[in-house]
Amino acid sequence: MNLNELWQAALGEIELNISRANFLTWFKNSAIVDKKNDVVFIATPSNFTKEWLQNKYHKYILRALRNLSPDVKQIKYIVSSEISPSVVKIAPKPKPERVINTLIDEQLNFPEFNIDPETNLNSKYTFETYVVGANNELAQAAALSITQNIGAKYNPLFIYGGVGLGKTHLIQAIGNKIKVDQGKKIKVRYLSSEKFTSDLVSSLRQQTMEDFKKQFRNLDVLLIDDVQFMAGKDKTQEELFHVFNTLYERNKQIVFTSDRSPKAIPSIEARLRSRFEGGMIADISSPDFETRLAILKTKLQSKNYSMPTEILEYIAQSVPKNIRELEGALNRVIAHFKLKNSNPTLSDAKQVLSSILEQPVKIINGKDIIKKVGEFYGVSDADILKQSRKRDIVKPRQIAMYLFREELKSSYPYIGEVFGGRDHTTVIHACEKIEKGLSSDSLLSQEITNLREILYNQ
C-alpha cells in the first residue's frame, strides 16, 4: 500500500483505542509524508500537535503502523504549516523537514474530519443517525427535548457512560439540530475538555485571556465533551466555573459528557460538581444485541454499501460493549472487500476481524488494580492500603478488594494481607457489600464496568 493508504489504515486502528473527541482533536490534518527504510515521517499542523502525538499517542501510532507494516521501527514527527485538505502533490525527492503539502486527500474523506470551523460540530452526528435502544433512550429523549427548549429545560444536561457508547454522537446531534432549526440566530460551540484546556494554556502563555473569555460570552449553547479529563486541573476548572456561571445566568444551554457520573469524577471542585448535578443527569449503558445490529445496519446504509445480514450479526455478537469498536470492525471489513473488489462473505469477514477479535486478554496484577482504582477515585495507593475509615477511602478500598477477588481470584486471607494485614472476614464483608451493591446501584455497576475497561485497555 502507498503512504496514504498506510496512514488511513493506521487511523482506523488508532481510533479503536482512544476517545473519539481525542481522535478528532489530535489526528485531524496529520499524514504520513515519507517512509525511508524503517523510519516513517508523520507531518502535523503545529508544534503543539506534534508534541501531543509524540508524547501521548506515540505507542498507539507505532503499534498500528507495525501491525500494517512490520518493517517500521521508528517514527519521526515534523511540522508542516500548510497542511491542507485539498489534493496535494509532493515535489520530487522532498526532504521531510521541508514538506509543504501532504498526502491526506483520502483520509480526509473520513466523516470524522468534516468539521464546521465555526461550531466544531461534525455534520454526520444527527438524531436521525443515532440508534435508540433501552440503553440510551432517556439520554436521547433529554437531548432532543432541550433542542426545543434551549436553556429552559434540563440545564445543564449531563450525559455519562463508558467509552465508545455514543456520548459524542449525542452531544453533537444536539448542536447540529439546533443549527438546522435556528440557523445563525443561535451561536453554538462544541469542544472537548482537552481542547478547552489547551486553548486556556495557550491564552495564558500568550497573555490573551480576555480573548479566551470573550469567545464564550456570546454563546447560546455550549457543548463540552469528556469533562472527566478536567480532574486535577485547578485553573481549567476555575475558568469553566466562571464560563458556566456567565452562561447559566443568561439562560444559555450547557451540555456536558463524561465517562462517569459527577460524583465519581475525582479531584473536581465541589462548586463545579454541584453545577454538573444541578440539571438533568442521564446515563448511557452498553447496547443489547438488537441495538448493536440496528447500529450496524444504519452505518452500512450511510456508507451506501450492502453486506449479508449474517456478517452484521457476527460483528454484533463479537463486539458486545463498545459502539466505536463496532463501527471500527465494520469499517475494517468494508475496506477489505473494497480493496479486494470481492463480494462480502462470512468466512472472509471472520478472517479480517480475527486479529482484533482474538486479542489475548491483558494480564493484570494487584498493583494495577490498586493504582487504577486510586486514580479513578482520586486517592493515593497509600490511602487505599492504610487503616483509614474515611468514607471517600473505604469505598475505593472495598472495590479494589472486590476486583482482587473477581479478576485475580485471590484468596480472602491473601487480600487481607495485601490491604494492611486485615482479617479475612473484613475482606469477605467488603466483597459481599460490593457484590450486593451491583444488583441495586446502577452507578456502582457503571463504575466497576469502567474500571474493568481501564484495567484491560491501559
Secondary structure by P-SEA (a helix, b strand, c coil): ccaaaaaaaaaaaaaacccaaaaaacccccccccccccbbbbbcccaaaaaaaacccaaaaaaaaaaacccccbbbbbbbccccccccccccccccccccccccccccccccccccccccccccccccccccccccaaaaaaaaaaaaccccccccbbbbbcccccaaaaaaaaaaaaaaaccccbbbbbbcaaaaaaaaaaaaaacaaaaaaaacccccbbbbccccccccaaaaaaaaaaaaaaaaaabbbbbbbccccccccccccaaaaaaaaccbbbbbccccaaaaaaaaaaaaaaacbbbbaaaaaaaaaaccccaaaaaaaaaaaaaaaaaacccccaaaaaaaaccccccccccccaaaaaaaaaaaacccccccccccccaaaaaaaaaaaaaaaacccccaaaaaaaaccccaaaaaaaaaaaaaaaaccaaaaaaaaaaaaaaacc
